[in-house]
Amino acid sequence: MKRLKKLIEDYLKEAKLMQLATSASSQPWVCHVWFASDGDLNIYWFSSTTRRHSKEVMKNPKVGGAIVYPHTPKDPPRGLQFEGTAELLTKNSDIQKARSVYEGRIFSKKEVDDFINSKTSPHCFYRIKPRAFVLFDLVNFPDKPRQEYNL
């Protein structure tokens, strides 16, 4: 399990773009968002509160996601999926934690400040606390590529 957790941590450090799945009124929605993660495998993203996925998280915090390294059909497949609970961050300590892992990885501090202070589309930080990850990895687990890690 330690090896699997380490592979998931490494995967989250290397990748920067995820597909986020939300749902409201029994209608699923998928979008792409830039993300960062912390040492507890929490996933953070930054988005306008007016986006569909942001509105849906407020109605239904249960989310799923997928992260895939770029590869070609000739490469052994690797991908990371997860499910968990998302929330809009409102406490200053949570926002500062999100900024500490997000700034510089995705956008600069100035760019984040500009998004937060936008008059037309103010942005906020969100956090996903995953319940489970599934790593599908033919590189490290050729005989049993589907590996599940529950938190």
C-alpha positions, 0 to 999 in steps of 0.5 A: 500500500505504501508503494501505491500511495507513493505512485498516486502522490507522484502522479498528482505532483506530475499532472496538472489538468484533471477532468472533474465530474459533478452532478445536479438534478441527476444530470452529470457534467464533466469539465477540465480544471487545473489542479494541485494537491497536498501531502494528504492527497487533497486536491485543490482547484481554482474557478469562477463561482459562476461556472456550472461545476462550481454551482453544482458543487454547492448543490451536491458536493459528491464529485469524481475525477480523472487525471491522465498523463499525455501518452500515445496509443503505443504507450502502456495506459496509465490513469488516475480516477478518484471520488470524494467530497468537494467544497468551496473554501471560505476559511482563510487558513484553508485558502492559504493552504490552497494557495501554497500548493497552487501558486507557482505550479499553475498560476503566479501569485499575481495571476491568482490575485487578479482572478480573485479580484476580477470584477466580472468573474471572481474566482475562489479555491475549492478542495476535494477530499478524496475517499478513494483513488483507482490507479490504472497502471500497466507500467508499474502493475502489468499483471493487475493494472487496476489498483484501488487505494481507499482513504 
